[in-house]
Amino acid sequence: MEKITQNAGRKALGEFAPDFAHFNDDVLFGENWNNPDIDHKTRCIVTVVALMSSGITDSSLRYHLQNAKNAGVTRSEIAAVVTHVAFYAGWPKAWAVFNMAKDVWAEDVADTAKAAHANAMIFPIGAPNDGFRQYFSGQSYLAPISKGQVGIFNVTFEPSCRNNWHIHHATKGGGQILICVAGCGWYQEWGKAAVKMQPGDCVNIPEGVKHWHGAAKDSWFSHLAIEVPGENASNEWLEPVADEEYDKLS
């Protein structure tokens, strides 16, 4: 195990309380935390339990929750630990710890949801759609499926992500076809009610129609975007979808 070192005590209290800083950095973390009789992951869990039982839910708990995550404690493990201790230490303390732990493990939750969504479809999620980031509210991903005879792209939206209002132009032909392949989302034409899209749903978008599409608030969403061949085809990107209008969708 890599040796644990700490200098927080000296940084914060080195001049004001040098003895305390010494005990904190050299004894508590320098000796006790490096004792091989308890592995590091278990020691992290024990520390979180001790702080929770004592009702300490300040920055020190956040530090030790992050320390536990870094030591390999998973989201499901910390949830089980806090739930178990709640029966002995108190329910309100568990709520306080969970509120903090959700932030510490937030990235893991997002990654788990993204992985589950990816497993629900046969097409890849692809890379972050950074080339069109300025036209999206939230994070989207793009996976080219075909660039040959007809352009086909799998576009994935994280929950609440949607693109701006936009129009597909062409002097002849043109437009777009959307086919939902996973999750749940919305398609809306200007002046019309939004249409919910679920796997298998297909939307035909004629040339010249102002519209937007994106994910539902509580769901990832992926659709194939099929470019209908046309002459002098182009996209015109317009204003974002207003939050107050989007929030009305359910």
C-alpha positions in Angstrom: 0.0 0.0 0.0 1.3 3.5 -0.8 2.4 5.4 2.3 -0.2 8.0 3.4 1.2 11.4 4.1 -0.6 14.5 5.4 0.4 18.1 5.9 -3.1 19.7 6.3 -2.4 20.3 10.0 0.8 22.2 9.4 -0.8 24.2 6.7 -3.8 25.3 8.8 -2.4 25.3 12.3 1.4 25.1 12.0 2.0 28.4 13.6 -1.1 28.6 15.9 -1.0 25.1 17.3 2.2 23.3 16.2 1.7 20.4 18.6 -1.8 19.6 17.3 -0.5 19.9 13.7 2.3 17.4 14.6 -0.2 14.9 16.1 -2.6 15.3 13.2 0.0 14.9 10.4 2.6 12.6 12.0 0.7 10.5 14.4 -2.9 10.3 13.2 -2.2 10.1 9.5 1.6 9.4 9.6 1.4 6.4 11.9 -2.2 5.3 12.6 -3.4 5.5 8.9 -0.3 3.6 7.8 -0.9 0.7 10.3 -1.1 -2.4 8.1 -3.4 -4.3 10.4 -6.4 -2.7 8.7 -6.5 -2.2 4.9 -6.9 1.3 3.6 -10.4 0.8 2.2 -11.7 -0.6 5.5 -10.1 2.2 7.4 -11.9 4.8 5.2 -15.2 3.1 5.8 -14.7 2.9 9.6 -13.8 6.6 9.6 -16.9 7.6 7.7 -19.0 5.5 10.1 -17.3 7.2 13.1 -17.9 10.7 11.8 -21.5 9.9 10.9 -22.2 8.4 14.3 -20.8 11.5 16.0 -23.0 13.8 13.9 -20.0 15.4 12.1 -21.2 16.4 8.7 -18.8 19.3 7.9 -15.9 19.4 5.4 -14.0 16.7 7.3 -16.8 14.2 6.4 -16.7 15.3 2.8 -12.9 14.8 2.8 -13.2 11.3 4.2 -16.1 10.4 1.8 -13.8 11.5 -1.1 -11.0 9.5 0.5 -13.2 6.5 0.7 -14.2 6.8 -3.0 -10.5 7.2 -4.0 -9.8 4.0 -2.0 -12.3 2.0 -4.1 -15.5 2.3 -2.1 -18.3 2.2 -4.7 -21.5 4.1 -4.8 -23.5 1.0 -3.9 -21.1 0.1 -1.0 -21.3 3.6 0.6 -25.1 3.5 0.2 -25.2 0.2 2.0 -22.8 1.3 4.7 -24.8 4.5 5.5 -28.1 2.7 5.4 -26.8 0.1 7.9 -25.4 2.6 10.3 -28.6 4.7 10.1 -30.4 2.0 12.2 -27.8 2.5 15.0 -26.7 6.1 14.7 -29.9 7.8 13.6 -31.9 8.5 10.5 -31.3 12.3 10.3 -27.6 11.6 10.3 -28.0 9.3 7.4 -29.9 11.9 5.4 -27.0 14.4 6.0 -24.4 11.9 4.9 -26.4 10.9 1.8 -26.8 14.5 0.7 -23.0 14.8 0.8 -22.2 11.4 -0.6 -24.5 12.0 -3.6 -22.2 14.9 -4.6 -19.0 12.9 -4.1 -20.3 10.0 -6.2 -22.3 12.1 -8.7 -19.9 11.3 -11.6 -20.4 7.6 -10.9 -24.1 8.0 -11.0 -23.9 9.7 -14.4 -21.5 7.1 -15.7 -23.8 4.3 -14.6 -26.8 5.8 -16.3 -24.9 6.4 -19.4 -23.6 2.8 -19.5 -27.1 1.5 -18.9 -28.4 3.6 -21.8 -25.6 2.4 -24.1 -26.5 -1.2 -23.2 -30.1 -0.6 -24.3 -29.2 0.0 -28.0 -27.1 -1.6 -30.7 -25.6 1.7 -31.9 -22.6 3.3 -30.2 -23.0 6.5 -28.2 -19.9 8.0 -29.8 -17.8 10.9 -28.8 -18.9 14.2 -27.2 -20.6 16.4 -29.8 -18.2 19.2 -29.3 -18.4 20.5 -32.9 -22.0 21.5 -32.3 -21.8 22.3 -28.5 -22.9 25.9 -29.0 -26.2 24.7 -30.5 -27.1 22.4 -27.6 -28.4 22.9 -24.0 -26.5 20.2 -22.2 -24.2 17.4 -23.3 -24.8 15.5 -26.4 -22.8 12.7 -28.2 -22.3 11.9 -31.9 -21.6 8.5 -33.6 -21.4 8.4 -37.4 -23.1 5.3 -38.7 -22.9 6.0 -42.4 -21.3 8.8 -44.4 -21.7 7.2 -47.8 -24.8 7.4 -49.9 -26.9 8.9 -47.1 -25.6 10.5 -43.9 -26.8 8.6 -40.8 -25.7 9.6 -37.3 -26.6 8.3 -33.9 -27.2 11.4 -31.7 -27.4 10.9 -28.0 -28.7 13.4 -25.5 -28.1 13.3 -21.7 -31.3 14.0 -19.6 -32.7 17.5 -20.3 -30.3 18.1 -23.2 -31.9 19.4 -26.4 -30.7 21.3 -29.5 -31.7 24.8 -30.5 -34.6 25.6 -32.8 -33.2 25.0 -36.3 -34.3 24.7 -39.9 -33.0 22.3 -42.7 -32.8 24.3 -45.9 -32.5 23.0 -49.5 -33.5 24.3 -52.9 -34.7 20.8 -53.8 -35.3 17.7 -51.5 -33.6 17.9 -48.2 -34.9 17.6 -44.7 -34.2 15.0 -42.1 -35.6 11.7 -40.6 -35.3 10.9 -36.9 -35.7 7.3 -35.6 -35.6 6.8 -31.8 -33.3 3.9 -30.9 -33.2 4.2 -27.1 -34.5 6.3 -24.2 -37.2 8.9 -24.3 -37.2 12.3 -25.9 -39.2 15.1 -27.6 -39.6 16.5 -31.1 -41.5 19.8 -31.7 -42.3 21.9 -34.7 -42.8 25.6 -34.4 -46.4 26.4 -33.5 -47.3 22.7 -32.8 -47.4 20.6 -29.6 -44.3 18.6 -28.7 -44.4 14.9 -29.7 -42.9 12.3 -27.4 -40.4 9.9 -29.0 -39.7 6.4 -27.7 -37.8 3.5 -29.3 -39.2 2.7 -32.8 -40.8 6.1 -33.2 -40.0 7.9 -36.5 -40.4 11.6 -37.4 -40.1 13.0 -40.9 -38.9 16.6 -40.9 -39.6 18.5 -44.2 -37.2 21.1 -45.6 -37.9 24.6 -44.2 -39.7 23.5 -41.0 -38.5 25.1 -37.7 -38.1 22.5 -35.0 -36.0 21.1 -32.2 -35.5 17.7 -30.6 -33.9 16.4 -27.4 -34.1 14.3 -24.3 -36.8 14.1 -21.7 -35.9 15.6 -18.3 -35.4 12.2 -16.6 -34.1 10.1 -19.5 -31.2 9.7 -21.8 -32.3 9.7 -25.5 -30.8 8.5 -28.7 -32.0 8.8 -32.2 -30.7 8.1 -35.7 -30.6 11.3 -37.7 -30.9 10.5 -41.4 -30.0 13.3 -43.8 -32.4 13.4 -46.7 -30.4 14.2 -49.9 -31.1 17.6 -51.3 -29.6 20.4 -53.5 -27.8 23.3 -51.7 -28.7 21.7 -48.3 -27.8 23.7 -45.2 -28.8 24.0 -41.5 -29.8 27.3 -40.0 -29.4 27.3 -36.2 -31.7 29.6 -34.2 -32.5 30.4 -30.6 -32.4 27.9 -27.7 -35.6 26.3 -26.5 -36.8 28.4 -23.6 -36.5 26.7 -20.2 -40.0 27.7 -19.2 -41.4 26.0 -22.3 -39.3 22.9 -22.0 -40.1 22.4 -18.3 -43.9 22.2 -19.2 -43.2 18.9 -21.0 -44.0 15.7 -19.1 
